[in-house]
């Protein structure tokens, strides 16, 4: 067993792993211990890294296959490693970058797909003062904190998330779709509102607050009311981790058990990170 030096977040969401260089080789024991910590704490933080794109890919894909993307799913892939996406603002040296300075509402990555991603990594390349933090919410803990009546009510429901990349960038607002007044676009893949984590077996509230959505077989009035009450619950829970970014930080999170949020920041502030995503399976 690896002897990693760690500092867990006091509320149990997030853990820092110290004194490890991710640009070099990792033993099997170390890899397995990082994976165990990821599932136990939902996200792991590594500080002081110095990584090229190939280091990011080599590290990430020890934990699963590259996420398969097309033009509707992920933007901004770097030529030298197609799995790397630049998440940047004021990042003109990159031919394409993604997200800018706008608020990014709470979401799990790629929930609109048949096979959403299993995990993601963000690596801080150049973070200037005034940049925003990122906050993750543990959605397994959020589910556990629901009352029994709500758990019973949502147990068998299926959520449809509409692909935001069929809309102009920045135009999508989070809301429950009303088919009487709206036209929705794209193929849909319903997923359980309460999913089972494929590794831990625990139940997870699989709900975002970022995109167009609806519950299968549930009308607008009832569905929008239920989703709003769940959003209020998620906002109130304390099972969260806020990361204040520093250059060289790498955060890896379990996309199957968390949502993450980024507030807006001033347009002139430079903020450059690189993301690598790990492929996942069909939620069940």
Backbone as CSV, one residue per row, in Angstrom:
resi,resn,N_x,N_y,N_z,CA_x,CA_y,CA_z,C_x,C_y,C_z
1,UNK,0.834,-1.192,0.000,0.000,0.000,0.000,0.869,1.242,0.000
2,UNK,0.494,2.241,-0.790,1.239,3.485,-0.865,1.100,4.268,0.435
3,UNK,2.132,5.030,0.780,2.115,5.855,1.983,2.043,7.327,1.599
4,UNK,0.961,7.738,0.988,0.789,9.123,0.591,0.505,9.992,1.809
5,UNK,1.052,11.195,1.798,0.764,12.156,2.864,-0.409,13.017,2.412
6,UNK,-1.468,13.012,3.199,-2.702,13.672,2.779,-3.223,14.603,3.865
7,UNK,-4.031,15.580,3.431,-4.772,16.447,4.345,-6.213,16.510,3.864
8,UNK,-7.129,15.780,4.513,-8.532,15.844,4.116,-9.164,17.178,4.507
9,UNK,-10.109,17.641,3.708,-10.929,18.778,4.087,-11.769,18.382,5.305
10,UNK,-11.921,19.263,6.292,-12.622,18.875,7.532,-14.037,18.347,7.325
11,UNK,-14.746,18.813,6.286,-16.117,18.337,6.085,-16.191,17.054,5.266
12,UNK,-15.043,16.490,4.896,-15.026,15.216,4.191,-15.121,15.305,2.685
13,UNK,-15.200,16.522,2.138,-15.250,16.700,0.685,-13.930,17.309,0.233
14,UNK,-13.132,16.544,-0.480,-11.839,17.017,-0.961,-10.694,16.601,-0.065
15,UNK,-9.563,16.250,-0.695,-8.364,15.863,0.047,-7.138,16.336,-0.731
16,UNK,-6.168,16.904,-0.024,-4.902,17.306,-0.631,-3.895,16.167,-0.495
17,UNK,-3.205,15.890,-1.582,-2.145,14.890,-1.586,-0.822,15.627,-1.759
18,UNK,0.080,15.452,-0.805,1.317,16.225,-0.757,2.508,15.426,-1.305
19,UNK,3.544,16.167,-1.685,4.870,15.588,-1.981,4.815,14.507,-3.055
20,UNK,4.157,14.834,-4.165,4.095,13.886,-5.274,4.289,14.654,-6.575
21,UNK,5.095,14.111,-7.467,5.373,14.728,-8.764,4.645,13.924,-9.836
22,UNK,3.597,14.510,-10.401,2.771,13.792,-11.363,3.397,13.727,-12.751
23,UNK,4.532,14.392,-12.953,5.203,14.306,-14.254,6.046,13.043,-14.384
24,UNK,6.267,12.359,-13.279,7.082,11.154,-13.289,6.241,9.898,-13.200
25,UNK,6.888,8.744,-13.186,6.158,7.474,-13.093,5.512,7.302,-11.726
26,UNK,4.382,6.607,-11.708,3.685,6.280,-10.469,3.610,4.768,-10.337
27,UNK,3.773,4.278,-9.132,3.630,2.846,-8.902,2.159,2.453,-8.973
28,UNK,1.923,1.166,-9.114,0.550,0.668,-9.103,-0.129,0.977,-7.777
29,UNK,0.601,0.819,-6.665,0.020,1.099,-5.348,-0.380,2.563,-5.216
30,UNK,0.464,3.461,-5.718,0.141,4.885,-5.642,-1.082,5.210,-6.492
31,UNK,-1.148,4.649,-7.682,-2.299,4.873,-8.553,-3.585,4.393,-7.892
32,UNK,-3.557,3.215,-7.313,-4.744,2.675,-6.649,-5.135,3.503,-5.436
33,UNK,-4.146,4.023,-4.706,-4.448,4.841,-3.537,-5.068,6.177,-3.951
34,UNK,-4.583,6.781,-5.020,-5.201,8.010,-5.524,-6.647,7.745,-5.926
35,UNK,-6.891,6.630,-6.591,-8.252,6.281,-6.993,-9.143,6.059,-5.779
36,UNK,-8.623,5.411,-4.765,-9.402,5.197,-3.538,-9.748,6.529,-2.882
37,UNK,-8.776,7.431,-2.818,-9.016,8.744,-2.223,-10.019,9.548,-3.043
38,UNK,-9.955,9.433,-4.354,-10.912,10.126,-5.213,-12.337,9.710,-4.895
39,UNK,-12.562,8.418,-4.749,-13.915,7.945,-4.483,-14.344,8.200,-3.041
40,UNK,-13.390,8.260,-2.138,-13.727,8.525,-0.736,-14.041,9.994,-0.489
41,UNK,-13.301,10.894,-1.167,-13.425,12.334,-0.897,-14.001,13.119,-2.071
42,UNK,-14.298,12.471,-3.172,-14.926,13.053,-4.363,-13.970,13.866,-5.224
43,UNK,-12.932,14.450,-4.626,-11.932,15.147,-5.428,-10.606,15.143,-4.699
44,UNK,-9.524,15.173,-5.484,-8.175,15.201,-4.924,-7.439,16.410,-5.494
45,UNK,-6.603,17.016,-4.654,-5.872,18.231,-5.012,-4.376,17.960,-4.919
46,UNK,-3.667,18.306,-5.978,-2.203,18.227,-6.003,-1.670,19.640,-6.225
47,UNK,-0.715,20.052,-5.416,-0.150,21.394,-5.528,1.250,21.342,-6.141
48,UNK,1.689,22.481,-6.686,3.075,22.644,-7.108,3.516,21.762,-8.250
49,UNK,2.617,21.452,-9.174,2.969,20.601,-10.310,3.547,21.435,-11.459
50,UNK,4.354,20.792,-12.289,4.892,21.403,-13.511,4.701,20.392,-14.632
51,UNK,3.621,20.555,-15.404,3.163,19.499,-16.297,3.002,20.005,-17.723
52,UNK,3.469,19.212,-18.663,3.174,19.418,-20.074,1.908,18.631,-20.422
53,UNK,1.387,18.881,-21.628,0.148,18.214,-22.016,0.266,16.695,-21.945
54,UNK,1.407,16.164,-22.376,1.544,14.703,-22.369,1.570,14.161,-20.945
55,UNK,2.088,14.948,-19.979,2.025,14.514,-18.579,0.573,14.432,-18.108
56,UNK,-0.221,15.442,-18.456,-1.630,15.447,-18.063,-2.349,14.223,-18.608
57,UNK,-2.128,13.948,-19.887,-2.803,12.803,-20.503,-2.348,11.482,-19.891
58,UNK,-1.043,11.338,-19.703,-0.520,10.087,-19.155,-1.042,9.844,-17.744
59,UNK,-1.098,10.905,-16.927,-1.621,10.739,-15.575,-3.116,10.437,-15.603
60,UNK,-3.878,11.241,-16.329,-5.335,11.080,-16.336,-5.752,9.699,-16.808
61,UNK,-5.101,9.216,-17.847,-5.582,7.991,-18.469,-5.061,6.725,-17.797
62,UNK,-4.366,6.891,-16.678,-4.154,5.751,-15.785,-5.466,5.342,-15.116
63,UNK,-6.435,6.264,-15.085,-7.674,6.043,-14.346,-8.863,5.749,-15.253
64,UNK,-8.647,5.749,-16.551,-9.736,5.446,-17.458,-9.424,5.935,-18.859
65,UNK,-10.259,5.595,-19.833,-9.995,5.942,-21.230,-10.241,7.419,-21.497
66,UNK,-9.620,7.957,-22.552,-9.930,9.332,-22.944,-11.414,9.488,-23.241
67,UNK,-11.948,10.624,-22.866,-13.344,10.929,-23.168,-13.499,11.133,-24.667
68,UNK,-14.485,10.476,-25.266,-14.726,10.585,-26.700,-15.591,11.803,-26.971
69,UNK,-15.076,12.732,-27.775,-15.794,13.987,-28.015,-16.101,14.162,-29.490
70,UNK,-17.118,15.025,-29.743,-17.342,15.520,-31.097,-17.668,17.002,-31.000
71,UNK,-18.032,17.621,-32.097,-18.168,19.078,-32.121,-19.281,19.583,-31.228
72,UNK,-20.193,18.730,-30.806,-21.279,19.170,-29.941,-20.958,18.988,-28.464
73,UNK,-19.808,18.407,-28.136,-19.546,18.037,-26.751,-18.448,18.866,-26.108
74,UNK,-17.304,18.969,-26.758,-16.155,19.633,-26.151,-15.520,20.533,-27.197
75,UNK,-15.112,21.712,-26.794,-14.460,22.648,-27.695,-13.015,22.870,-27.274
76,UNK,-12.167,23.248,-28.221,-10.844,23.752,-27.880,-9.766,22.717,-27.678
77,UNK,-9.833,21.543,-28.305,-8.805,20.534,-28.110,-7.452,20.989,-28.635
78,UNK,-6.398,20.755,-27.857,-5.049,21.131,-28.281,-4.535,20.127,-29.307
79,UNK,-3.810,20.608,-30.318,-3.368,19.735,-31.401,-2.428,18.642,-30.910
80,UNK,-1.540,18.971,-29.966,-0.523,18.006,-29.564,-1.082,16.897,-28.675
81,UNK,-2.230,17.105,-28.104,-2.885,16.061,-27.308,-4.366,16.360,-27.340
82,UNK,-5.110,15.625,-28.148,-6.504,15.973,-28.415,-7.376,15.881,-27.173
83,UNK,-6.872,15.236,-26.116,-7.659,15.132,-24.893,-7.600,16.394,-24.049
84,UNK,-6.668,17.305,-24.326,-6.480,18.505,-23.513,-7.332,19.644,-24.056
85,UNK,-8.103,20.262,-23.176,-8.946,21.403,-23.519,-8.484,22.599,-22.704
86,UNK,-8.302,23.742,-23.352,-7.917,24.968,-22.658,-9.171,25.641,-22.113
87,UNK,-9.213,25.823,-20.805,-10.291,26.559,-20.145,-9.699,27.910,-19.777
88,UNK,-9.899,28.898,-20.648,-9.132,30.119,-20.487,-9.904,31.397,-20.714
89,UNK,-9.398,32.455,-20.130,-9.838,33.821,-20.385,-8.589,34.677,-20.569
90,UNK,-8.621,35.569,-21.570,-7.432,36.345,-21.932,-6.263,35.396,-22.248
91,UNK,-6.573,34.401,-23.078,-5.604,33.349,-23.406,-5.377,33.319,-24.910
92,UNK,-4.941,34.435,-25.467,-4.869,34.594,-26.917,-3.808,33.715,-27.569
93,UNK,-2.852,33.197,-26.778,-1.813,32.352,-27.378,-2.348,30.983,-27.796
94,UNK,-3.550,30.635,-27.336,-4.174,29.376,-27.735,-5.181,29.657,-28.848
95,UNK,-5.187,28.816,-29.866,-6.086,29.041,-30.999,-7.544,28.957,-30.582
96,UNK,-7.832,28.138,-29.603,-9.178,28.037,-29.059,-9.087,27.875,-27.547
97,UNK,-9.952,28.571,-26.854,-10.112,28.344,-25.419,-11.594,28.411,-25.097
98,UNK,-11.950,28.074,-23.876,-13.306,27.673,-23.558,-13.747,28.332,-22.260
99,UNK,-14.955,28.869,-22.237,-15.677,29.370,-21.061,-15.450,30.841,-20.733
100,UNK,-14.298,31.433,-21.059,-14.141,32.856,-20.817,-14.245,33.238,-19.354
101,UNK,-14.947,34.359,-19.083,-15.031,34.892,-17.720,-16.424,34.774,-17.126
102,UNK,-17.377,34.218,-17.872,-18.757,34.184,-17.421,-18.964,33.207,-16.261
103,UNK,-20.058,33.409,-15.549,-20.466,32.452,-14.526,-20.742,31.097,-15.173
104,UNK,-20.291,30.044,-14.530,-20.577,28.681,-14.973,-21.404,28.024,-13.875
105,UNK,-22.668,27.773,-14.179,-23.613,27.301,-13.169,-23.302,25.863,-12.744
106,UNK,-23.829,25.436,-11.590,-23.504,24.098,-11.063,-23.905,22.983,-12.032
107,UNK,-22.953,22.120,-12.332,-23.199,21.068,-13.314,-22.208,19.931,-13.119
108,UNK,-22.559,18.771,-13.643,-21.584,17.704,-13.873,-21.321,17.675,-15.369
109,UNK,-20.133,17.292,-15.760,-19.748,17.398,-17.168,-20.469,16.371,-18.036
110,UNK,-20.993,16.862,-19.172,-21.507,16.004,-20.254,-22.721,15.175,-19.838
111,UNK,-23.561,15.698,-18.961,-24.705,14.927,-18.473,-25.741,14.682,-19.570
112,UNK,-25.678,15.431,-20.660,-26.630,15.279,-21.754,-26.308,14.107,-22.673
113,UNK,-25.170,13.457,-22.490,-24.745,12.384,-23.384,-25.208,11.010,-22.897
114,UNK,-25.195,10.045,-23.815,-25.501,8.665,-23.422,-24.507,8.172,-22.371
115,UNK,-23.235,8.490,-22.569,-22.179,8.084,-21.637,-21.453,9.326,-21.128
116,UNK,-21.932,9.950,-20.063,-21.240,11.118,-19.509,-19.850,10.740,-19.001
117,UNK,-19.003,11.742,-18.866,-17.640,11.485,-18.407,-17.622,11.006,-16.963
118,UNK,-16.604,10.212,-16.633,-16.479,9.649,-15.287,-15.730,10.574,-14.343
119,UNK,-14.728,11.262,-14.857,-13.912,12.147,-14.023,-13.274,13.199,-14.911
120,UNK,-12.855,14.288,-14.294,-12.160,15.352,-15.016,-11.015,15.878,-14.166
121,UNK,-10.039,16.495,-14.849,-8.903,17.118,-14.174,-8.747,18.530,-14.711
122,UNK,-8.464,19.477,-13.822,-8.114,20.841,-14.208,-6.729,21.157,-13.663
123,UNK,-5.889,21.696,-14.528,-4.518,22.056,-14.166,-4.339,23.552,-14.370
124,UNK,-3.923,24.253,-13.326,-3.789,25.705,-13.363,-2.468,26.104,-14.006
125,UNK,-2.552,26.762,-15.164,-1.373,27.185,-15.919,-0.975,28.614,-15.564
126,UNK,-1.955,29.526,-15.573,-1.661,30.938,-15.286,-2.892,31.577,-14.660
127,UNK,-2.839,31.771,-13.369,-3.949,32.324,-12.600,-3.533,33.688,-12.064
128,UNK,-4.231,34.730,-12.498,-3.907,36.081,-12.060,-4.843,36.524,-10.928
129,UNK,-4.419,37.494,-10.115,-5.287,38.016,-9.049,-6.627,38.487,-9.612
130,UNK,-7.689,38.168,-8.893,-9.031,38.505,-9.344,-9.734,37.388,-10.072
131,UNK,-9.018,36.291,-10.318,-9.638,35.117,-10.929,-10.596,34.466,-9.938
132,UNK,-11.489,33.652,-10.455,-12.491,33.029,-9.589,-12.039,31.662,-9.085
133,UNK,-12.660,31.250,-8.004,-12.478,29.913,-7.447,-13.405,28.938,-8.167
134,UNK,-13.324,27.671,-7.802,-14.269,26.649,-8.254,-14.766,25.905,-7.025
135,UNK,-16.080,25.661,-6.970,-16.679,24.977,-5.824,-17.362,23.699,-6.278
136,UNK,-17.046,22.599,-5.600,-17.674,21.304,-5.859,-18.657,20.965,-4.743
137,UNK,-19.748,20.307,-5.100,-20.731,19.810,-4.138,-20.789,18.293,-4.234
138,UNK,-20.736,17.629,-3.100,-20.822,16.169,-3.020,-22.285,15.771,-3.154
139,UNK,-22.652,15.200,-4.295,-24.058,14.896,-4.557,-24.497,13.562,-3.965
140,UNK,-23.560,12.735,-3.543,-23.938,11.559,-2.754,-24.363,11.999,-1.360
141,UNK,-23.598,12.910,-0.769,-23.978,13.457,0.538,-25.268,14.253,0.435
142,UNK,-25.447,15.010,-0.659,-26.682,15.773,-0.845,-27.885,14.838,-0.909
143,UNK,-27.731,13.706,-1.589,-28.825,12.725,-1.617,-29.106,12.181,-0.224
144,UNK,-28.068,11.826,0.505,-28.244,11.248,1.839,-28.976,12.196,2.779
145,UNK,-28.850,13.500,2.551,-29.470,14.498,3.418,-30.924,14.787,3.065
146,UNK,-31.432,14.217,1.986,-32.848,14.373,1.655,-33.719,13.636,2.663
147,UNK,-34.943,14.131,2.875,-35.870,13.412,3.748,-36.388,12.172,3.026
148,UNK,-36.911,11.236,3.792,-37.319,9.944,3.237,-38.435,10.082,2.209
149,UNK,-39.366,11.004,2.424,-40.462,11.185,1.469,-39.934,11.641,0.111
150,UNK,-38.983,12.562,0.122,-38.410,13.031,-1.142,-37.624,11.923,-1.826
151,UNK,-36.857,11.164,-1.046,-36.121,10.041,-1.634,-37.066,9.072,-2.336
152,UNK,-38.189,8.760,-1.693,-39.151,7.836,-2.290,-39.768,8.430,-3.557
153,UNK,-40.018,9.724,-3.540,-40.660,10.396,-4.667,-39.780,10.407,-5.909
154,UNK,-38.473,10.552,-5.722,-37.575,10.716,-6.871,-36.857,9.434,-7.269
155,UNK,-37.055,8.371,-6.520,-36.257,7.152,-6.679,-36.253,6.613,-8.105
156,UNK,-37.406,6.642,-8.782,-37.510,6.013,-10.100,-37.586,7.017,-11.246
157,UNK,-37.373,8.289,-10.962,-37.503,9.311,-11.998,-36.279,9.346,-12.910
158,UNK,-36.530,9.724,-14.154,-35.474,9.869,-15.153,-35.391,11.337,-15.575
159,UNK,-34.162,11.863,-15.627,-33.933,13.259,-15.996,-33.360,13.345,-17.405
160,UNK,-33.952,14.214,-18.213,-33.394,14.550,-19.524,-32.662,15.880,-19.402
161,UNK,-31.420,15.908,-19.847,-30.640,17.141,-19.939,-30.389,17.425,-21.411
162,UNK,-30.760,18.614,-21.863,-30.603,18.964,-23.273,-29.204,19.519,-23.537
163,UNK,-28.623,19.077,-24.632,-27.260,19.445,-25.000,-27.163,20.953,-25.241
164,UNK,-26.397,21.684,-24.420,-26.330,23.145,-24.582,-25.590,23.585,-25.829
165,UNK,-24.805,22.696,-26.438,-24.027,23.085,-27.605,-24.859,23.145,-28.881
166,UNK,-26.151,22.802,-28.794,-27.054,23.069,-29.901,-27.546,24.512,-29.882
167,UNK,-27.256,25.233,-28.813,-27.647,26.638,-28.678,-26.409,27.525,-28.846
168,UNK,-26.596,28.806,-29.188,-25.455,29.732,-29.203,-24.790,29.784,-27.837
169,UNK,-23.459,29.868,-27.827,-22.720,29.859,-26.565,-23.192,30.995,-25.663
170,UNK,-23.465,30.658,-24.413,-23.891,31.642,-23.430,-25.373,31.928,-23.415
171,UNK,-26.133,31.302,-24.319,-27.563,31.618,-24.409,-28.441,30.707,-23.569
172,UNK,-27.896,29.590,-23.087,-28.708,28.611,-22.363,-28.906,29.058,-20.922
173,UNK,-30.128,29.006,-20.460,-30.422,29.253,-19.050,-31.003,27.977,-18.451
174,UNK,-30.703,27.749,-17.201,-31.191,26.550,-16.531,-32.680,26.689,-16.246
175,UNK,-33.475,25.777,-16.773,-34.909,25.799,-16.487,-35.535,24.473,-16.914
176,UNK,-36.732,24.258,-16.410,-37.524,23.086,-16.769,-38.254,23.394,-18.073
177,UNK,-38.114,22.524,-19.043,-38.667,22.771,-20.373,-40.194,22.708,-20.349
178,UNK,-40.809,23.695,-20.974,-42.262,23.730,-21.161,-42.535,23.509,-22.641
179,UNK,-43.015,22.334,-22.995,-43.192,21.994,-24.404,-44.325,22.772,-25.058
180,UNK,-45.170,23.414,-24.254,-46.241,24.237,-24.823,-45.698,25.517,-25.451
181,UNK,-44.549,25.967,-24.994,-44.018,27.255,-25.452,-42.601,27.171,-26.010
182,UNK,-41.940,26.022,-25.909,-40.534,25.925,-26.285,-40.297,24.806,-27.285
183,UNK,-39.292,24.999,-28.109,-38.800,23.960,-28.999,-37.405,23.564,-28.543
184,UNK,-37.211,22.284,-28.297,-35.905,21.810,-27.840,-35.188,21.125,-28.993
185,UNK,-33.867,21.066,-28.885,-33.031,20.586,-29.979,-32.175,19.417,-29.530
186,UNK,-31.902,18.513,-30.479,-30.926,17.468,-30.235,-31.513,16.172,-29.718
187,UNK,-30.730,15.116,-29.873,-31.085,13.804,-29.343,-30.963,13.820,-27.827
188,UNK,-31.836,13.067,-27.145,-31.818,13.078,-25.681,-31.549,11.679,-25.139
189,UNK,-30.948,11.660,-23.938,-30.599,10.409,-23.269,-31.010,10.523,-21.801
190,UNK,-32.195,10.049,-21.451,-32.621,10.119,-20.048,-31.693,9.311,-19.147
191,UNK,-31.434,9.856,-17.958,-30.624,9.179,-16.953,-31.349,9.219,-15.612
192,UNK,-31.058,8.263,-14.731,-31.715,8.263,-13.422,-31.429,9.555,-12.657
193,UNK,-32.475,10.138,-12.084,-32.278,11.293,-11.211,-31.513,10.870,-9.961
194,UNK,-31.705,9.632,-9.545,-30.902,9.036,-8.473,-30.090,7.913,-9.115
195,UNK,-28.810,8.181,-9.355,-27.980,7.181,-10.002,-27.191,6.397,-8.959
196,UNK,-26.694,5.249,-9.365,-25.853,4.411,-8.518,-24.404,4.595,-8.940
197,UNK,-23.551,4.910,-7.979,-22.143,5.097,-8.333,-21.548,3.757,-8.752
198,UNK,-20.916,3.676,-9.924,-20.471,2.376,-10.437,-19.325,1.750,-9.659
199,UNK,-18.633,2.527,-8.838,-17.532,1.980,-8.041,-17.931,1.758,-6.594
200,UNK,-18.545,2.750,-5.969,-18.881,2.643,-4.545,-20.210,1.956,-4.295
201,UNK,-21.104,1.969,-5.291,-22.441,1.417,-5.109,-23.391,2.346,-4.384
202,UNK,-22.931,3.524,-3.976,-23.781,4.469,-3.268,-24.721,5.211,-4.203
203,UNK,-25.773,5.791,-3.629,-26.736,6.558,-4.410,-26.304,8.020,-4.495
204,UNK,-26.547,8.603,-5.659,-26.120,9.975,-5.950,-27.298,10.733,-6.547
205,UNK,-27.544,11.950,-6.071,-28.524,12.833,-6.700,-27.886,13.391,-7.970
206,UNK,-28.365,12.948,-9.110,-27.716,13.264,-10.387,-28.459,14.419,-11.048
207,UNK,-28.230,15.609,-10.517,-28.977,16.795,-10.931,-28.041,17.990,-11.031
208,UNK,-28.197,18.754,-12.070,-27.423,19.978,-12.281,-28.341,21.193,-12.136
209,UNK,-27.760,22.387,-12.272,-28.537,23.630,-12.272,-28.027,24.542,-13.379
210,UNK,-27.722,23.945,-14.535,-27.039,24.706,-15.582,-27.727,24.692,-16.940
211,UNK,-28.559,23.686,-17.242,-29.026,23.509,-18.606,-30.543,23.333,-18.647
212,UNK,-31.074,23.251,-19.879,-32.478,22.908,-20.067,-32.682,21.455,-19.653
213,UNK,-33.801,21.180,-18.999,-34.016,19.828,-18.475,-35.501,19.536,-18.338
214,UNK,-35.819,18.260,-18.171,-37.169,17.842,-17.794,-37.106,16.421,-17.253
215,UNK,-38.127,16.056,-16.508,-38.281,14.701,-15.992,-39.213,13.923,-16.905
216,UNK,-38.840,12.714,-17.238,-39.641,11.894,-18.141,-41.013,11.632,-17.521
217,UNK,-42.074,11.973,-18.273,-43.429,11.693,-17.833,-43.963,12.608,-16.755
218,UNK,-43.259,13.682,-16.444,-43.694,14.624,-15.410,-43.925,15.978,-16.071
219,UNK,-45.146,16.514,-15.913,-45.511,17.762,-16.558,-44.758,18.963,-16.022
220,UNK,-44.950,20.090,-16.723,-44.180,21.297,-16.409,-44.415,21.783,-14.986
221,UNK,-45.644,21.898,-14.568,-45.933,22.478,-13.253,-45.352,21.621,-12.136
222,UNK,-45.645,20.336,-12.161,-45.142,19.440,-11.112,-43.628,19.290,-11.199
223,UNK,-43.123,19.112,-12.410,-41.692,18.890,-12.574,-40.853,20.089,-12.187
224,UNK,-41.268,21.277,-12.612,-40.493,22.478,-12.284,-40.500,22.741,-10.791
225,UNK,-41.617,22.447,-10.122,-41.686,22.625,-8.670,-40.746,21.659,-7.949
226,UNK,-40.730,20.410,-8.392,-39.858,19.417,-7.764,-38.386,19.771,-7.979
227,UNK,-38.028,20.137,-9.192,-36.633,20.493,-9.470,-36.220,21.715,-8.661
228,UNK,-37.095,22.695,-8.541,-36.765,23.883,-7.756,-36.523,23.531,-6.294
229,UNK,-37.335,22.644,-5.737,-37.134,22.253,-4.337,-35.816,21.505,-4.161
230,UNK,-35.446,20.686,-5.145,-34.159,19.988,-5.077,-32.995,20.968,-5.215
231,UNK,-33.138,21.957,-6.079,-32.094,22.979,-6.206,-31.907,23.750,-4.900
232,UNK,-32.997,24.066,-4.226,-32.892,24.763,-2.942,-32.163,23.899,-1.920
233,UNK,-32.464,22.618,-1.932,-31.784,21.681,-1.031,-30.283,21.652,-1.321
234,UNK,-29.915,21.555,-2.588,-28.497,21.493,-2.958,-27.774,22.771,-2.545
235,UNK,-28.421,23.905,-2.735,-27.797,25.182,-2.362,-27.534,25.272,-0.869
236,UNK,-28.394,24.629,-0.073,-28.309,24.763,1.384,-27.325,23.796,2.032
237,UNK,-26.986,22.707,1.371,-26.122,21.717,2.012,-24.710,22.268,2.166
238,UNK,-23.987,21.733,3.126,-22.626,22.205,3.415,-21.547,21.236,2.934
239,UNK,-21.945,20.195,2.224,-20.980,19.195,1.735,-20.326,19.704,0.455
240,UNK,-19.515,20.754,0.606,-18.908,21.439,-0.527,-17.413,21.643,-0.282
241,UNK,-16.697,21.846,-1.369,-15.278,22.213,-1.296,-15.020,23.350,-2.276
242,UNK,-14.471,24.457,-1.779,-14.103,25.584,-2.638,-12.592,25.597,-2.821
243,UNK,-12.160,25.625,-4.083,-10.723,25.654,-4.368,-10.316,27.028,-4.869
244,UNK,-9.371,27.643,-4.165,-8.765,28.903,-4.583,-7.524,28.553,-5.399
245,UNK,-7.559,28.832,-6.680,-6.528,28.342,-7.587,-5.200,29.075,-7.432
246,UNK,-4.127,28.291,-7.487,-2.761,28.789,-7.573,-2.080,28.097,-8.759
247,UNK,-1.139,28.784,-9.382,-0.414,28.157,-10.490,0.195,26.826,-10.041
248,UNK,0.069,25.816,-10.889,0.612,24.498,-10.576,-0.342,23.573,-9.857
249,UNK,-1.526,24.063,-9.492,-2.531,23.189,-8.872,-3.132,22.259,-9.914
250,UNK,-3.382,21.024,-9.514,-4.172,20.103,-10.315,-5.266,19.527,-9.430
251,UNK,-6.500,19.644,-9.883,-7.639,19.073,-9.170,-8.278,18.014,-10.061
252,UNK,-8.471,16.847,-9.493,-9.139,15.741,-10.180,-10.405,15.430,-9.404
253,UNK,-11.552,15.366,-10.105,-12.811,15.132,-9.399,-13.619,14.008,-10.029
254,UNK,-14.458,13.431,-9.195,-15.372,12.365,-9.594,-16.617,13.018,-10.185
255,UNK,-16.735,12.974,-11.490,-17.858,13.602,-12.169,-19.160,12.836,-11.971
256,UNK,-19.082,11.628,-11.450,-20.264,10.796,-11.215,-20.900,11.076,-9.863
257,UNK,-20.240,11.891,-9.030,-20.736,12.117,-7.669,-20.650,13.572,-7.234
258,UNK,-20.344,14.485,-8.158,-20.230,15.897,-7.798,-20.836,16.776,-8.884
259,UNK,-21.156,18.011,-8.493,-21.351,19.094,-9.445,-20.352,20.189,-9.090
260,UNK,-20.033,21.054,-10.036,-19.080,22.123,-9.756,-19.575,23.439,-10.338
261,UNK,-19.100,24.521,-9.724,-19.594,25.869,-10.018,-18.436,26.855,-10.041
262,UNK,-18.510,27.821,-10.974,-17.525,28.895,-11.035,-18.244,30.228,-11.168
263,UNK,-18.021,31.163,-10.238,-18.617,32.490,-10.390,-17.943,33.273,-11.507
264,UNK,-18.638,34.284,-11.992,-18.054,35.175,-12.988,-16.924,35.993,-12.369
265,UNK,-16.052,36.487,-13.231,-14.989,37.384,-12.784,-14.762,38.426,-13.879
266,UNK,-13.938,39.421,-13.605,-13.761,40.527,-14.542,-13.132,40.046,-15.848
267,UNK,-13.653,40.582,-16.934,-13.252,40.119,-18.262,-11.764,40.303,-18.529
268,UNK,-11.147,41.321,-17.926,-9.743,41.606,-18.213,-8.771,40.726,-17.431
269,UNK,-9.271,39.895,-16.526,-8.401,39.054,-15.696,-8.013,37.784,-16.462
270,UNK,-6.735,37.506,-16.518,-6.249,36.288,-17.191,-6.398,35.085,-16.260
271,UNK,-6.959,34.043,-16.806,-7.169,32.792,-16.061,-7.044,31.656,-17.068
272,UNK,-6.014,30.842,-16.962,-5.775,29.775,-17.931,-5.574,28.458,-17.192
273,UNK,-6.432,27.499,-17.499,-6.296,26.144,-16.987,-6.398,25.180,-18.163
274,UNK,-5.961,23.955,-17.943,-6.119,22.911,-18.947,-6.895,21.750,-18.335
275,UNK,-7.807,21.220,-19.138,-8.673,20.146,-18.659,-8.455,18.874,-19.465
276,UNK,-8.454,17.759,-18.758,-8.477,16.439,-19.375,-9.642,15.677,-18.760
277,UNK,-10.358,14.940,-19.590,-11.567,14.260,-19.145,-11.451,12.761,-19.392
278,UNK,-11.987,11.996,-18.463,-11.935,10.534,-18.505,-13.320,10.002,-18.857
279,UNK,-13.369,9.088,-19.805,-14.636,8.558,-20.273,-15.362,7.736,-19.223
280,UNK,-16.685,7.703,-19.342,-17.521,6.953,-18.411,-18.531,6.082,-19.137
281,UNK,-19.378,5.423,-18.371,-20.391,4.536,-18.925,-21.783,5.120,-18.815
282,UNK,-22.771,4.326,-19.184,-24.171,4.741,-19.089,-24.588,4.742,-17.620
283,UNK,-25.123,5.851,-17.099,-25.572,5.872,-15.700,-26.702,4.869,-15.461
284,UNK,-26.710,4.299,-14.264,-27.763,3.343,-13.903,-28.178,3.565,-12.460
